[in-house]
Amino acid sequence: MAETIVKVRNVFKSFGEHKILNGVDLDIEEGRITAVIGKSGTGKSVLLKNIIGIMKPDKGEIFFRDKDIVKMNKEELLEIRKNIGYLFQDAALFDFMSVEDNIKFPLVEQLGMKEGKELSGRVAELLELVGLPGTEKKFPSELSGGMRKRVGLARAIAVKPKIVLFDEPTTGLDPILAESIDELIDMVNKELNMTCVVISHDIASVFRHADKIALLYDGVIQFCGKPDEAYASEHEVLRHFISNSFRKFGAETR
């Protein structure tokens, strides 16, 4: 059995009177791809931001290798973040920076790398890895949506993190581009040996590559299991969500 790299325990998060997370428990297994599904506004992105420490829960514990990040100070949290990559939904590239400088940013800020052949070589290596060789001097405004996500992924894995969080990685992409992003997630997981957590509305994609599927609904994880177990589950909300999603994306349920 795989070891647990991240443990989320009884996590609550509200914004004013609006409760988002209402006692979330989730185990992220090392070396696996865990997908978190659920309707828009259920708190999937909020959960990821709590895991990386961008947000702090109102209550609860989040352990990275048995260290509670909720209790960490700024310096301790910055050290932990070297182990966690994050691909934002819109890639969140710095518009005023070139592709090269966007990817250099975590290498310089987190690893302290200096300008030179080693740093430039690492950027070129990462761009080759995500299928965008030779784009170093381009700016985000010159890239398509799919290209921006690839650059965002290159930046997310630049410091060789142990775990990568993907926030709706295929949203807004056509089916062919979405499949190419799925292939990159599989590459990150299997070839680079990085644990992956993916939140997605693309259920067909989730069933293609996830090792475990967790349903977030009403602020809690209501189901967590393998894709075959999710497909066979009699959980009413899960069945409704899966069937509606497959119809929406025009995919077969088997």
Backbone as a ProteinNet text record, in pm:
[ID]
protein_1_A
[PRIMARY]
MAETIVKVRNVFKSFGEHKILNGVDLDIEEGRITAVIGKSGTGKSVLLKNIIGIMKPDKGEIFFRDKDIVKMNKEELLEIRKNIGYLFQDAALFDFMSVEDNIKFPLVEQLGMKEGKELSGRVAELLELVGLPGTEKKFPSELSGGMRKRVGLARAIAVKPKIVLFDEPTTGLDPILAESIDELIDMVNKELNMTCVVISHDIASVFRHADKIALLYDGVIQFCGKPDEAYASEHEVLRHFISNSFRKFGAETR
[TERTIARY]
84.4	0	87.8	48.7	125.4	115.1	223.5	222.4	142.7	92.2	16.9	113.6	113.7	204.5	136.3	3.2	-74.3	-198	-222.2	-342.6	-420.8	-545.5	-635.2	-731.9	-739.5	-819.5	-914.5	-1045.3	-1151.2	-1133.6	-1110.7	-1081.8	-1210.3	-1221.2	-1333.6	-1281.6	-1358.8	-1324.8	-1452.2	-1468.5	-1584.8	-1537.5	-1621.2	-1599.6	-1723.4	-1707.7	-1824.5	-1916.6	-2042	-2139	-2148.5	-2070.7	-2076.8	-1978	-2029.8	-1945.6	-1904.1	-1773.5	-1719.8	-1676.6	-1583.2	-1538.4	-1593.3	-1654.6	-1730.7	-1688.4	-1557.3	-1505.3	-1449.1	-1356.2	-1300	-1191.5	-1201.1	-1097.1	-1054.6	-924	-875.3	-730.3	-698.4	-561.1	-511.1	-394.9	-331.8	-218.3	-227.9	-128.4	-9.4	108.8	231	243.9	283.6	306.1	181.1	67.1	-59.9	-119.2	-221.4	-299.5	-434.9	-462.2	-590.7	-669.6	-791.3	-878.3	-988.1	-1010.9	-1120.1	-1223.9	-1343.8	-1450.6	-1562.8	-1651	-1762.4	-1812.4	-1930.2	-1989.7	-1909.4	-1930.5	-1867.9	-1911.9	-1817.6	-1850.3	-1852.8	-1809.5	-1811.6	-1685.4	-1586	-1467.2	-1345.2	-1344.2	-1229	-1101.2	-1109.1	-991.1	-951.8	-1051.1	-1023.4	-947.3	-984.5	-914.7	-768.4	-740.8	-601.9	-523.1	-585.5	-515	-487.4	-569.3	-541.1	-426.1	-421.4	-314.8	-178.3	-171.1	-42.5	-13.5	-112.8	-90.8	-115.7	-174.8	-214	-326.6	-415	-520.1	-496.8	-552.1	-547.5	-689	-708.4	-842.5	-884.8	-1015.9	-1067.3	-1045.7	-1043.5	-1028.1	-976.9	-899.2	-854.1	-703.1	-656.6	-513.7	-485.3	-368.7	-323.3	-177	-150.2	-15.5	53.9	176.6	265	375	373.3	469	471.7	353.3	336	372.8	393.7	417	294	234.6	110.8	141.5	105.8	137.6	51.9	-61.4	-149.8	-79.4	6	73.2	207.4	246.2	378.3	383.2	502.2	523.1	561.5	581	606.3	730.1	836.9	962.3	947.4	880.8	860.3	772.6	670.7	579.1	650.2	737.5	813.4	902	955.8	1040.3	957.5	839.1	750.2	704.9	681.4	631.3	729.9	855.2	951.2	913.9	834.3	791.2	657.5	592.8	457.7	450.9	423	401.5	253.4	219.1	78.4	56.1	-30.3	-71.6	-208.6	-211.8	-337	-427.2	-556.5	-654.8	-623.3	-582.9	-552.1	-401.5	-325.5	-178.7	-112.3	-177.4	-127.2	16.3	47.5	180.3	192.3	313.6	338.4	339.4	241.1	227	347.2	414.4	525.6	657.7	653.7	774.9	767.4	881.7	888.2	863.7	843.2	828.9	950.4	1068.4	1191.8	1194.3	1159.5	1165.4	1056.9	941.1	836.8	886.5	956.4	1004.1	1124.3	1204.4	1320.3	1278.3	1161.8	1121.1	1134.1	1071.4	1085	1226.2	1298.7	1435.1	1526.7	1501.9	1581.2	1533.6	1401	1345.5	1351.5	1327.3	1322.1	1454.5	1524.2	1649	1773.1	1753.8	1867.3	1961.8	1915	2000	2035	2155	2202.9	2194	2187	2185.7	2310.1	2288.1	2400.5	2354.6	2450.6	2419.2	2335	2362.7	2287.6	2139.6	2111.3	1973.2	1903.4	1968.5	1908.9	1888.5	1982.5	1970.3	1853.8	1831.9	1717.9	1586.5	1576.6	1455.5	1431.9	1537	1524.4	1480.6	1534.8	1498.4	1350.5	1301.8	1161.6	1068.4	1105.4	1022.3	1019.3	1130.3	1135	1041.3	1041.5	960.9	812	767.9	624.7	589.4	683.3	655.1	656.2	732.9	739.2	884.1	967.9	1107.1	1115	1209.5	1232.8	1138.5	1057.5	960.5	1007.1	1132.5	1183.6	1152.8	1164.4	1153.8	1011.9	917.5	778.9	719.2	611.9	540.5	404.3	343.2	214.2	108.5	107.5	7.7	23.6	139.8	165.5	132.8	87.4	62.9	-85.5	-120.7	-257.9	-284.7	-411.7	-447.8	-375.7	-367.5	-298.8	-150.4	-89.2	53.1	80.8	-8.9	9.7	4.6	-86.5	-95.3	31	89.4	213.6	328.4	334.3	436.6	412.4	285.2	251.3	294.1	279.3	321.6	473.3	543.6	690.2	736.2	670.3	705.5	671.6	558.2	513.5	608.1	671.8	759.9	907.9	936.1	1074.3	1165.8	1115	1201.1	1194.1	1136.3	1124.4	1049.4	925	847.4	807.1	766.8	720	575.3	498.9	356.7	319.1	231.4	185.5	33.2	-18.7	-162	-207.6	-308.1	-360.2	-501.7	-521.3	-653.5	-721.5	-814.6	-889.8	-795	-703.5	-601.4	-653.6	-772.6	-822.6	-937.5	-974.6	-1085.1	-1053.3	-1148.8	-1134.8	-1057	-1014.4	-938.4	-1025.3	-995.2	-1069.3	-1024.4	-1101.3	-1071.9	-930.4	-874.7	-740.2	-636.2	-650.3	-557.3	-574	-699.8	-725.5	-657.2	-663.3	-599.4	-447.6	-392.1	-247.2	-205.6	-290.4	-261.6	-270.9	-369.1	-380	-252.9	-198.7	-76.3	40.6	42.8	148.5	135.1	11.6	-10.2	40.4	9.6	58.1	210.9	271	416.9	477.5	418.3	466.1	458.5	350.5	330.1	421.6	424	493.1	641	677.2	817.8	896.6	832.3	901.3	874.2	787.5	757.3	703.2	616.2	554.3	408.9	369.9	231	147.5	28.2	-55.7	-194	-242.2	-379.8	-445.9	-552.7	-619	-763.2	-804.9	-946.8	-1000	-1115.1	-1160.6	-1311.3	-1367.8	-1505.2	-1508.7	-1392.3	-1383.9	-1380.7	-1498.6	-1508.2	-1447.5	-1463.1	-1401.9	-1251.2	-1191.7	-1047.6	-1010.6	-1089.2	-1062.8	-1061.6	-1158.5	-1166.8	-1052.8	-991.8	-880.7	-753	-724	-590.7	-585.5	-695.5	-688.9	-678.1	-598.6	-592.3	-700.9	-739.8	-841.7	-926.7	-1056.6	-1150.6	-1219	-1219.1	-1287.4	-1395.2	-1514.4	-1626.5	-1642.8	-1627.7	-1650	-1789.8	-1872.4	-2012.4	-2060.3	-2129.4	-2178	-2064.9	-1947.4	-1836.4	-1758.9	-1793.4	-1721.1	-1692.8	-1597.3	-1570.8	-1673.9	-1762.7	-1871.7	-1841.3	-1740.7	-1696.7	-1548.7	-1475.5	-1335	-1300.3	-1258	-1226.1	-1168.9	-1140.8	-1085.7	-1192	-1149.2	-1246.8	-1353.5	-1314.5	-1413.4	-1514.3	-1467	-1555.9	-1649.4	-1597	-1681	-1789.7	-1749.9	-1847.2	-1956.6	-1920.4	-2016.1	-2093.4	-2052.7	-2113.8	-2261.9	-2336.9	-2478.3	-2501.6	-2394	-2407.1	-2484.3	-2597.9	-2690.4	-2626.9	-2558.4	-2497.9	-2387.5	-2306.6	-2198	-2252.3	-2355.6	-2414.4	-2470.9	-2539.5	-2598.7	-2489	-2383.1	-2275.1	-2204	-2175.3	-2104.7	-2189	-2314.1	-2398.5	-2420.2	-2443.6	-2461.2	-2333.8	-2220.7	-2093.1	-2060.9	-2083.3	-2056.3	-2146	-2272.5	-2361.3	-2313.6	-2270.7	-2225.4	-2103.9	-2009.6	-1887	-1896.5	-2015.8	-2037.1	-1953.6	-1924.2	-1839.4	-1923.5	-1867.1	-1932.1	-1902.2	-1994.4	-1974.9	-1896.6	-1862	-1778.8	-1668.4
-120.1	0	124.9	224.9	349.2	428.2	497.9	583.3	709.8	770.7	895.2	1012.7	1100.3	1215.1	1340	1351.5	1463.7	1408.3	1453.8	1416.5	1543	1546.6	1657.1	1604.8	1673	1623.6	1731.3	1703.9	1785.4	1934.4	1965.3	2103.4	2180.3	2296.9	2388	2518.9	2575.9	2707.7	2779.4	2900.7	2983.3	3120.5	3186.4	3325.8	3401.5	3472.4	3533	3423.2	3429.7	3327.6	3213.1	3223.2	3121.3	3008.8	2892.3	2777.4	2707.3	2689	2622.9	2480.1	2466	2334.6	2312.3	2196.2	2174.8	2045.4	2026.5	1906.4	1807.3	1854	1768.7	1677.7	1550.3	1451.2	1389.4	1387	1329.9	1286.6	1168.5	1119.6	1121.8	1182.9	1184	1083	978.5	871.8	907.2	882.5	916.6	834.9	902.9	836.1	810.5	853.3	828.9	958.7	943.2	1056.9	1053.3	1154.5	1166.6	1278.7	1249.7	1350	1387.8	1517.7	1568.3	1628.6	1573.1	1619.4	1681.5	1753	1817.6	1934.3	1982.7	2093.9	2221.2	2319	2449.9	2511.2	2574.9	2641.8	2552.8	2425.8	2334.6	2345.4	2421.8	2442.2	2362.4	2309.2	2229.2	2313.1	2431.3	2519.2	2567.8	2593.3	2635.6	2525.7	2402.4	2289.6	2287.7	2302.5	2302.8	2417.8	2534.2	2651.3	2636.7	2560.4	2529.7	2430.6	2334.3	2234.5	2299.1	2397.3	2461.3	2575.8	2614.6	2718.1	2859	2874.1	3007.3	3059.7	2968.8	2998.8	2914.7	2960	2880.4	2842.3	2717.3	2676.4	2744.5	2758.3	2810.9	2709.9	2584.1	2475.5	2353.3	2269.7	2145.8	2139.2	2027.2	2001.3	1954.3	1995.3	1949.2	1910.1	1781.7	1730.5	1702.8	1750.2	1708.4	1626.2	1496.8	1404	1423.8	1424.1	1431	1565.7	1668.9	1803.7	1887.8	1945.8	2021	2159.7	2182.6	2310.9	2424.2	2391.1	2493.7	2570	2501.5	2561.8	2626.3	2618.9	2667.9	2819.7	2874.6	3016.7	3036.9	3159.9	3192.4	3121.8	3121.7	3061	2910.2	2845.5	2700.7	2665.5	2747.6	2722.8	2738.2	2837.4	2856.8	2736.4	2676.7	2558.5	2439.2	2422.3	2312.8	2329.5	2454.1	2479.2	2437.7	2419	2367.2	2226.3	2159.7	2022.8	2016	2132.3	2134.2	2229.6	2175.3	2257.6	2284.4	2396.5	2434.2	2487.8	2421.7	2472.4	2536.7	2669.4	2741.8	2720.7	2742.2	2719.9	2799.3	2924.9	3008.7	3019.1	2929.4	2922.7	3031.5	3150.2	3258.4	3297.2	3307	3352.2	3502.8	3548.9	3692.1	3750.8	3834.9	3886.9	3968.9	4034.8	4123.6	4048.2	3916.3	3835.7	3744.9	3718.6	3621.2	3481.1	3385.8	3245.8	3202.7	3237.7	3201.3	3256.4	3382.7	3444.3	3390.9	3353.1	3291.1	3160.6	3080.6	2951.1	2967.6	3069.6	3095.4	3137.9	3200.7	3262.9	3170	3050.3	2964.1	2909.2	2891.4	2840.5	2940.8	3069	3173.8	3199.3	3213.8	3251.4	3139	3015.4	2904.3	2829.5	2813.2	2736.4	2824.1	2953.8	3044.9	3030.7	2976.4	2961.9	3098.6	3109.6	3234.5	3230.6	3349.1	3356.9	3290	3216.7	3148.5	3029.7	2951.8	2839.4	2733	2709.4	2605.8	2642.4	2768.3	2812.4	2811.2	2864.3	2865.7	2723.9	2636.2	2497.5	2427.3	2458.2	2398.9	2445.6	2573.3	2626	2555	2542.3	2475.5	2330.7	2263.5	2124.9	2112.4	2206.2	2203.6	2230.3	2324.4	2354.7	2236.9	2168.2	2047.4	1942.5	1930.9	1831.2	1852.7	1979.7	2007.5	2034.1	2009.8	2020.8	2160.8	2251.7	2389.8	2438.2	2359.6	2403.3	2532.3	2618.2	2738.7	2853.9	2845.2	2952.6	3045.6	3038.3	3113.1	3262.5	3323.2	3468.7	3518.1	3427.2	3468.4	3518.6	3597.1	3646.1	3576.8	3568.9	3500.2	3545.7	3673.5	3725.1	3665.3	3607.6	3547.6	3398.7	3344.9	3201.1	3169.6	3052	3003.1	2957.2	2929.3	2882.1	2754.4	2661.6	2535.9	2554.8	2646.4	2674.4	2738.2	2829	2892.1	2788	2690.9	2587.3	2502.1	2478.7	2400.8	2476.8	2608.2	2689.3	2689.9	2702.4	2697.6	2566.5	2456.7	2326.3	2320.6	2373.6	2376.3	2452	2563.7	2640.9	2563.3	2493.1	2419.9	2305.5	2244.3	2129.9	2168.9	2298.2	2344.4	2303.6	2312.3	2283.4	2136.5	2053.7	1909.7	1878.7	1925.7	1902.8	1756.2	1722	1585.9	1567.5	1677	1670.2	1791.2	1770.6	1879.5	1887	2007.7	2031.5	2096.2	2037.1	2086	2138.7	2267.2	2329.8	2341.9	2251.1	2249.9	2262.8	2169	2183.5	2180.6	2122.3	2113	2208.6	2292.9	2387	2482.6	2498.6	2592.1	2538.6	2412.1	2354.5	2261.9	2253.1	2159.2	2016.9	1914.9	1777.1	1730.2	1772.3	1727.5	1788.5	1919.5	1984.4	1930	1903.7	1849.5	1713.8	1632.1	1500.6	1514.6	1615.5	1636.3	1678	1756.5	1793.8	1670.4	1585.1	1459.6	1376.7	1372.4	1295.8	1354.9	1488.5	1553	1520.4	1515.5	1479.3	1336.6	1246.9	1109.4	1104.7	1186.9	1191.6	1240.9	1348.4	1402.8	1296.5	1219.7	1117.2	996.2	942.9	815.7	830.9	930.9	946	1030.2	1132.1	1218.2	1177.2	1076.7	1021.9	1126.5	1213.7	1315.1	1277.3	1292.2	1271.8	1384.4	1351.9	1452.1	1457.4	1579.8	1601.3	1689.6	1639.6	1709.3	1739.1	1865.7	1894.1	1924.1	1865.8	1871.5	1851.5	1915.2	1887.9	1784.1	1756.2	1666.8	1522.1	1465.2	1332.1	1224.3	1236.6	1139.2	1137.3	1254.9	1266.8	1202.9	1231.3	1176.3	1024.4	966.1	820.9	760.7	840.6	788.8	774.2	869.4	865.3	864.9	887.2	893.9	755	746.5	623.5	622.6	743.7	756	878.6	867.6	977.1	1012.7	1142.1	1189.5	1289.1	1270.8	1360.4	1458.4	1588.2	1692.9	1750.1	1738.4	1783.8	1826.1	1939.6	1993.3	2010.1	2045.2	2078.3	1962.1	1838.7	1721.3	1624.8	1535.4	1428.9	1319	1301.6	1205.4	1068.6	1063.6	934.5	945.8	837	832.3	687.3	663.5	527	523	403.2	383.2	414.4	443.5	473.8	366.2	239.5	131.7	134.6	168	176.6	296.6	406.3	524.2	494.1	425.3	392.9	300.3	207.7	109.3	159.1	274.9	323.1	356.5	330.9	366.1	500.6	571.1	702.2	793.5	844.2	915.3	1038.6	1119.1	1241.3	1206.7	1107.5	1066.9	1013.5	928.3	872.7	983.9	1079.1	1190.5	1276	1303	1386.9	1319.9	1190.6	1118.9	1109.7	1070.5	1054.1	1186.2	1293.8	1425.6	1472.5	1445.8	1490.4	1416.1	1285.8	1209.8	1256.2	1287.6	1337.1	1471.6	1558	1691.1	1684.9	1596.1	1588.8	1490.4	1430.3	1344.1	1218.9	1169	1050.7	929.7	815.2	690.5	663.5	599.8	570.3	441.7	376.5	256.6	259.1
0	0	0	-80	-88.4	41.4	74	192.3	165.3	271.2	259.2	270.8	169.7	170.8	227.6	206.2	260.7	329.7	451.4	525.7	557.9	516.7	549.5	654.4	767.3	878.1	931.6	914.5	974.1	943.8	815.4	774.7	745.4	808.2	788.2	729.4	636.5	583.5	541.1	592.9	558.2	514.3	434.1	397.7	446.1	557.4	619.9	670.5	631.1	672.7	572.2	464.4	359.2	389.4	430.3	461.8	332.2	315.3	195.9	228.7	321.1	366.4	506.5	526	648.5	719.9	727.1	792.4	693.1	607.4	501.6	557.4	522.3	550.5	418.1	393.1	267.2	283.9	232.2	228.4	84.3	62.7	-68.7	-64.7	-146.2	-145.2	-233.7	-181.8	-253.3	-382.2	-490.5	-617.6	-698.7	-650.4	-719	-774.4	-858.9	-907.3	-837.9	-757.2	-689.1	-754.8	-795.5	-856.6	-758.9	-743.3	-660	-752.9	-750.2	-837.4	-753.7	-821.6	-753.9	-835.3	-803.9	-876.9	-855.4	-944.5	-927.6	-794.8	-727.2	-601.7	-480.2	-496	-381.4	-296.1	-341.8	-260.1	-300.8	-423	-466.7	-469.9	-530.9	-536.7	-397.5	-314.3	-176.3	-102.9	-126.7	-64	-105.5	-236.4	-282.7	-221.1	-212.6	-158.5	-9.4	59.2	199.6	210.6	117.3	120.3	98.5	8.7	-19.1	76.9	155.6	255.6	207.5	88.3	42.1	129.8	171.5	268.3	392.9	504.3	627.2	666	704.5	745.6	875.2	893.9	1020.4	1132.8	1093.3	1190.3	1115.5	1183.1	1121.6	1106.6	1053.3	1038.3	896.4	844.1	712.9	728.6	714.4	734.8	601.6	589	480.5	544.2	515.4	579.3	731.7	790.6	936.7	998.5	915.9	966.9	936.5	1041.1	1025.1	968.2	839.9	776.6	831.8	892.5	947.9	1060.4	1133.8	1248.7	1213.2	1086.6	1048.7	1037.7	1068.2	1044	896.8	857.2	716.9	662.4	738.9	694.2	677.5	773.7	765.3	646.3	621.6	510.2	376.2	364.7	240.8	212.7	317	299.6	252.2	309.9	269.9	125.6	82.8	-52.8	-161.4	-125.9	-223.3	-267	-184.5	-213.6	-286.8	-307.8	-363.8	-482.1	-600.8	-718.9	-737.2	-800.8	-816.6	-957.6	-1032.7	-1163.8	-1147.7	-1149.2	-1132.8	-1254.4	-1233.7	-1338.9	-1465	-1448.9	-1565	-1588.7	-1528.4	-1535	-1451.4	-1437	-1351	-1383.3	-1512.4	-1552.4	-1530	-1507.4	-1496.4	-1637.1	-1668.8	-1804	-1850.1	-1755.2	-1789.6	-1802.7	-1779.3	-1790.4	-1911.7	-1972	-2080.1	-2024.9	-2115	-2074.8	-1992.3	-2040.4	-1970.6	-1828.9	-1812.8	-1679.9	-1587.4	-1643.7	-1562.1	-1501.2	-1581.7	-1533.3	-1440.9	-1467.9	-1382	-1240.8	-1230.7	-1104.7	-983.9	-984.5	-865.3	-848.4	-959	-950	-879.4	-905.7	-842.1	-699.5	-683.6	-553.7	-451.1	-495	-400.3	-387.7	-499.7	-496.8	-495.3	-522	-519	-636.6	-748.8	-866.7	-923.7	-978.3	-1035.1	-1188.3	-1248.5	-1393.5	-1450.3	-1559.5	-1621.7	-1702.9	-1750.2	-1838.4	-1768.9	-1640.6	-1568.8	-1558.8	-1526.1	-1513	-1648.8	-1749.8	-1884.6	-1936.7	-1904.9	-1947.5	-1881.5	-1753.4	-1681.9	-1743.7	-1780.7	-1844.5	-1977.4	-2057.7	-2187.7	-2170.7	-2069.2	-2039.8	-2003.9	-1923	-1881.6	-1999.5	-2084.7	-2201.5	-2299.2	-2311.7	-2395.6	-2336.4	-2205.7	-2136.2	-2160.2	-2164.8	-2183.5	-2329.6	-2419.7	-2562.5	-2619.3	-2556.8	-2606	-2622.7	-2690.4	-2706.6	-2788.3	-2752.8	-2830.8	-2805.2	-2699.2	-2671.9	-2560	-2523.3	-2407.5	-2413.7	-2530.6	-2541.8	-2565.2	-2581.4	-2600.7	-2469.2	-2481.9	-2364.2	-2357.3	-2238	-2224	-2323.8	-2358.3	-2453.2	-2592.5	-2620.9	-2752.5	-2755.1	-2643.6	-2632.6	-2632.2	-2682.3	-2672.6	-2529.9	-2500.3	-2366.9	-2329	-2424	-2397.8	-2375	-2449.7	-2433.1	-2297.5	-2254.7	-2123.9	-2012.5	-2026.7	-1923.4	-1921.7	-2038.7	-2044.3	-1977.4	-2002.8	-1936.6	-1785.5	-1747	-1604.7	-1541.5	-1615.9	-1564.6	-1552	-1652.9	-1646.7	-1522.1	-1493.9	-1374.5	-1246.9	-1247.3	-1128.5	-1091.4	-1191.7	-1163.5	-1165.6	-1181.2	-1198.7	-1084.2	-960.6	-844.4	-803.3	-891.2	-868.4	-738.4	-728.4	-606	-590.5	-470.1	-443.2	-489.3	-487	-520	-603.9	-704.1	-789.5	-782.1	-758.4	-750.1	-879.8	-944.2	-1071.6	-1051.6	-1074	-1057	-1192.9	-1221.3	-1347.7	-1466.9	-1486.3	-1590.5	-1733.5	-1756.7	-1894.7	-1923.5	-1826.9	-1847.8	-1962.7	-2052.4	-2163.5	-2281.3	-2276.8	-2386.6	-2470.7	-2599.1	-2683.2	-2647.9	-2691.6	-2650.1	-2680.5	-2794	-2830.6	-2736.4	-2710.1	-2617.1	-2475.9	-2436.9	-2303.5	-2287.2	-2391.2	-2384.5	-2373.4	-2440.3	-2432.6	-2291.1	-2224.3	-2085.3	-1995.8	-2021.4	-1945.5	-1959.7	-2082	-2105.6	-2027.4	-2015.9	-1937.4	-1788.8	-1740.4	-1599.7	-1574.6	-1667.5	-1654.5	-1657.8	-1743.4	-1752.5	-1621.1	-1566.1	-1439	-1329.8	-1330.6	-1228.6	-1247.1	-1368	-1390.2	-1421	-1499.9	-1538.7	-1438.8	-1382.2	-1286.5	-1142	-1124.9	-991.7	-894.6	-945.9	-861.7	-832.7	-708.5	-668.9	-729.4	-778.9	-843.8	-779	-758.4	-714.3	-820.1	-878.8	-989.1	-951.3	-960.8	-948.4	-1087.3	-1118.4	-1256.8	-1268.3	-1373.6	-1413.4	-1525.4	-1583.6	-1699.2	-1650.1	-1633	-1572	-1660.4	-1791.6	-1881.6	-1862.6	-1847.4	-1822.9	-1689.7	-1587	-1453.8	-1457	-1527.4	-1533	-1614.3	-1702.9	-1782.9	-1701.4	-1611.7	-1551.3	-1398.1	-1329.3	-1182.5	-1119.9	-1014	-934.7	-828.1	-784.6	-681.2	-710.1	-684.9	-708.6	-577.7	-544.5	-424.5	-465.3	-413.6	-441.7	-326.6	-356.1	-257.1	-278.4	-176.2	-187.6	-49.5	-43.1	84.8	186.3	134.7	222.4	278.8	238.1	288.6	174.2	195.4	99.1	122.8	25.3	42.8	-17.1	-102.6	-158.5	-188.7	-166.2	-204.8	-237.9	-359.9	-400.1	-540.7	-587.8	-721.6	-827.2	-952.6	-1058.9	-1075.1	-1071.8	-1085.5	-970.9	-851.7	-736	-749	-804.9	-826.7	-928.8	-1035.1	-1139.9	-1088	-1000.2	-948.5	-827.5	-773.6	-649.9	-666.1	-560.6	-558	-490.1	-455.9	-393.4	-488.3	-444.1	-532.8	-597.2	-518.1	-572	-670.9	-638.3	-727.3	-858.2	-851.2	-972.9	-1060.7	-999.4	-1073.5	-1137.4	-1061.3	-1111.2	-1228.1	-1214.2	-1320.1	-1447	-1433.3	-1551.4	-1623.5	-1549.4	-1611.2	-1680.1	-1617.2	-1673.4	-1801.5	-1803.6	-1924.7	-2039.3	-2008.4	-2113.9	-2166	-2073.7	-2111.2	-2202.8	-2169.6	-2247.1	-2362.9	-2379.6	-2494	-2490.6	-2371.7	-2357.3	-2319.8	-2350.8	-2312.3	-2165.1	-2097.6	-1955.4	-1934.9	-2038.1	-2026.4	-2130.7
[MASK]
++++++++++++++++++++++++++++++++++++++++++++++++++++++++++++++++++++++++++++++++++++++++++++++++++++++++++++++++++++++++++++++++++++++++++++++++++++++++++++++++++++++++++++++++++++++++++++++++++++++++++++++++++++++++++++++++++++++++++++++++++++++++++++++

